[in-house]
Amino acid sequence: MKHIRLSIIGFGVVGQGLAELIHTKREILRQDFALDISLVSVANGRHGFIYRAEGLDIPTLLSLAEQRQPLTLHPDVQHWQSPLEGLQATGADILAEATWTNLRDAEPGISHIRTALSHGMHVVTANKGPAALAAHELFVLAQQHGVQLRMESTVMAGTPVVSTVREGMAGVTIHAVRGILNGTTNYILSAMAQGRDYAEVLAEAQAQGYAEVDPTADVEGYDVVAKTVILAALVFGVTLKPDEVYRQGISGITKAQVHQALQKDQRIKLVASLTRTADNTSAPLLARVEPIALPLTDALARVDGVMNAITFEGDSLPSVTISGPGAGRLQTGQGLLADLIAIARTC
């Protein structure tokens, strides 16, 4: 039985989802993977960092979080106001970094990840900021310290995209990637294809929690740009800056445009694409995020609602499409758990 000491920094929706899965799947992890995971520390922005060497009680933590009570009410814990100081003082085998995404400078997540890697901890993350802005630097740092950094949950939550490329498609030379990578915009466009207006559907998406009060990051394509930059690094090994990705959102799409596409047996989707400009692996990468009218013969055209999908085009596998949920508490937590299990199998 392998024992893993886990730290979770960022105990919001995603961090709580991972903790819940670790608790509910404890016996499966032991029986199927010979893995015993002890959650020794947790941190959030409001209550700081708590630690208990013997392991924290997950139901107690989830109850405190649900009631918006301080995590420090958990019995018998040590406390640091700064997550970085707490992590440095206590350590762990694996850090799960699940703080909010910041695409300006990737803080505070990038500092958490750098600290963990530098102290010999493996890292799994759902945070798009560090992945988009500094993936190459962080992978080099992990290699220097003999640890792993995995980031399955940064693209399509728990749907296995990164692991499929790195493991299931190992040996395939990928020429292009196209994807629907944002559930909010896909929900809106799917509803507009049924004859509804943009403003009406956006308001509905906000009421149902699919869209934020300020939906700019989703509807103007910034969220998808971040995921496109991550895919460029993970699939092609190319470092792009967000402003190197052509971006056009969906806020200008009209019901008339959607109807016109339907008349031609097409569906308008917000598509992220990465394509080599020439047929060799050293050619520059063209990156775009834009609404495209796709023919119904395209697998992406039939992806509706909040679902995501991605198509990889390569040599020995001409076209592989993966579809699944791109967000959600347990779905994103599952991506972190899968990465955690992958690390435990090889470390």
HURA-V982153 format. One record per residue. N is the residue number from 1. PSI is psi in degrees with one decimal (none if undefined). NEAR is the number of other ideal C-beta (glycine too) atoms within 8 Angstrom. Layout:
BEGIN
[[N,PSI,NEAR] [N,PSI,NEAR]]
END
This chain:
BEGIN
[[1,123.8,6] [2,129.9,7] [3,126.4,6] [4,126.5,12] [5,116.0,10] [6,139.7,15] [7,135.5,17] [8,117.5,15] [9,119.5,16] [10,86.6,15] [11,51.1,14] [12,-144.6,10] [13,-48.0,7] [14,-46.9,14] [15,-40.3,16] [16,-35.7,14] [17,-43.2,16] [18,-45.7,14] [19,-42.4,16] [20,-42.5,13] [21,-41.2,12] [22,-38.4,14] [23,-49.6,10] [24,-25.3,6] [25,17.4,9] [26,-46.4,9] [27,-38.2,6] [28,-42.0,8] [29,-38.2,13] [30,-46.3,11] [31,-44.6,6] [32,-26.6,5] [33,2.4,10] [34,45.6,5] [35,124.8,11] [36,113.9,9] [37,124.1,10] [38,118.3,10] [39,103.4,14] [40,-20.0,13] [41,150.5,15] [42,145.4,15] [43,147.2,15] [44,171.2,11] [45,-28.6,3] [46,-36.9,5] [47,0.1,8] [48,-152.7,14] [49,126.2,15] [50,149.3,16] [51,139.4,13] [52,114.7,12] [53,-34.2,6] [54,-6.0,4] [55,142.4,8] [56,152.8,13] [57,112.5,8] [58,-44.9,11] [59,-37.2,7] [60,-44.0,10] [61,-44.9,16] [62,-36.7,12] [63,-43.3,9] [64,-43.3,12] [65,-41.4,11] [66,-37.3,6] [67,2.7,6] [68,37.2,4] [69,153.7,8] [70,136.4,7] [71,-22.1,14] [72,-8.4,9] [73,-10.4,6] [74,131.4,13] [75,145.1,5] [76,50.8,4] [77,154.0,10] [78,151.4,8] [79,136.7,10] [80,137.0,11] [81,-33.7,6] [82,121.6,8] [83,-38.1,12] [84,-44.1,10] [85,-41.5,10] [86,-42.6,17] [87,-42.4,19] [88,-36.4,9] [89,-29.3,8] [90,-37.3,12] [91,177.2,8] [92,169.5,13] [93,-39.9,8] [94,136.0,15] [95,130.2,16] [96,110.9,17] [97,115.0,16] [98,34.2,15] [99,175.3,11] [100,151.9,7] [101,125.6,8] [102,110.3,10] [103,5.8,11] [104,-56.6,4] [105,6.4,7] [106,9.5,13] [107,152.3,8] [108,-4.5,9] [109,-41.3,17] [110,-34.6,14] [111,-38.3,9] [112,-44.8,15] [113,-45.5,16] [114,-44.0,10] [115,-46.5,11] [116,-48.4,15] [117,-42.3,15] [118,-24.5,8] [119,15.1,9] [120,23.1,7] [121,139.5,13] [122,157.1,14] [123,134.8,16] [124,142.7,17] [125,147.4,17] [126,5.8,15] [127,114.6,16] [128,-23.2,13] [129,-61.1,15] [130,-37.3,15] [131,-39.7,15] [132,-37.7,14] [133,-20.7,12] [134,31.2,9] [135,-47.7,14] [136,-46.6,8] [137,-43.4,7] [138,-36.7,15] [139,-39.0,9] [140,-44.0,8] [141,-41.8,12] [142,-43.3,13] [143,-40.0,7] [144,-32.0,6] [145,8.8,9] [146,32.0,5] [147,172.4,11] [148,147.4,9] [149,121.6,14] [150,144.8,12] [151,45.2,14] [152,-41.0,15] [153,-4.9,15] [154,-17.0,13] [155,118.0,12] [156,33.8,13] [157,-122.4,15] [158,-4.4,17] [159,124.8,13] [160,87.2,11] [161,-57.5,11] [162,-45.5,12] [163,-32.9,11] [164,-43.6,11] [165,-47.1,12] [166,-29.2,9] [167,-56.2,7] [168,-30.0,8] [169,21.9,13] [170,130.9,6] [171,-14.8,4] [172,130.8,10] [173,111.4,7] [174,127.3,12] [175,-31.9,9] [176,152.8,10] [177,133.6,14] [178,138.1,11] [179,154.3,15] [180,107.1,14] [181,12.6,13] [182,117.1,14] [183,-34.3,13] [184,-50.6,13] [185,-35.4,14] [186,-34.9,17] [187,-45.2,14] [188,-48.4,15] [189,-34.7,16] [190,-41.4,10] [191,-37.7,10] [192,-29.6,15] [193,-14.8,10] [194,9.2,6] [195,10.0,6] [196,160.2,8] [197,151.0,7] [198,-51.2,12] [199,-40.2,6] [200,-45.1,8] [201,-37.5,13] [202,-44.8,12] [203,-39.3,8] [204,-42.2,9] [205,-38.6,13] [206,-40.6,12] [207,-31.7,6] [208,-1.0,6] [209,6.7,5] [210,-26.6,9] [211,147.1,12] [212,165.1,7] [213,-42.9,4] [214,100.4,5] [215,10.1,12] [216,-46.1,7] [217,-35.1,8] [218,-59.8,12] [219,-22.9,13] [220,2.6,9] [221,2.6,15] [222,-38.4,12] [223,-41.9,11] [224,-34.0,13] [225,-45.0,13] [226,-44.3,15] [227,-32.6,16] [228,-41.2,16] [229,-40.8,15] [230,-45.2,15] [231,-36.3,14] [232,-42.1,14] [233,-44.7,14] [234,-33.4,11] [235,-42.8,11] [236,-9.5,10] [237,25.9,4] [238,130.8,7] [239,116.3,7] [240,150.7,12] [241,149.3,6] [242,-35.9,12] [243,-2.1,4] [244,-2.8,6] [245,122.0,12] [246,132.2,7] [247,131.4,11] [248,125.1,8] [249,-166.0,11] [250,0.0,12] [251,-21.4,7] [252,-1.2,6] [253,129.5,11] [254,162.4,7] [255,-32.6,10] [256,-40.9,6] [257,-42.2,9] [258,-43.2,13] [259,-41.6,9] [260,-40.7,8] [261,-42.6,11] [262,-36.7,10] [263,-23.6,6] [264,15.7,7] [265,44.7,6] [266,159.4,11] [267,132.5,12] [268,126.9,14] [269,149.0,13] [270,111.5,15] [271,129.7,14] [272,136.7,17] [273,142.4,13] [274,121.8,14] [275,135.1,9] [276,137.3,13] [277,-10.6,7] [278,165.6,6] [279,57.7,5] [280,155.2,6] [281,-9.9,5] [282,-1.7,3] [283,149.0,9] [284,157.4,6] [285,127.0,12] [286,122.4,9] [287,128.8,14] [288,147.0,10] [289,117.6,15] [290,154.0,10] [291,131.5,12] [292,139.0,7] [293,107.8,8] [294,138.7,12] [295,152.5,7] [296,-13.3,9] [297,-14.4,4] [298,129.8,8] [299,-33.2,10] [300,-26.0,14] [301,-24.5,12] [302,10.3,8] [303,115.9,12] [304,169.4,6] [305,-142.9,7] [306,6.1,11] [307,153.3,13] [308,162.7,18] [309,155.6,13] [310,139.8,14] [311,128.6,13] [312,132.3,16] [313,123.3,10] [314,-168.3,12] [315,-66.9,7] [316,-17.1,6] [317,94.7,9] [318,-37.9,5] [319,122.2,8] [320,123.8,9] [321,132.3,10] [322,130.9,13] [323,142.9,9] [324,180.0,11] [325,141.6,13] [326,6.4,13] [327,172.4,8] [328,151.6,9] [329,-59.7,10] [330,-30.7,10] [331,-45.7,14] [332,-38.0,16] [333,-35.7,18] [334,-37.6,12] [335,-41.1,15] [336,-41.7,18] [337,-41.8,13] [338,-41.6,12] [339,-41.0,13] [340,-45.2,14] [341,-41.7,11] [342,-40.8,10] [343,-44.9,13] [344,-32.4,12] [345,-26.2,7] [346,-8.6,6] [347,none,8]]
END
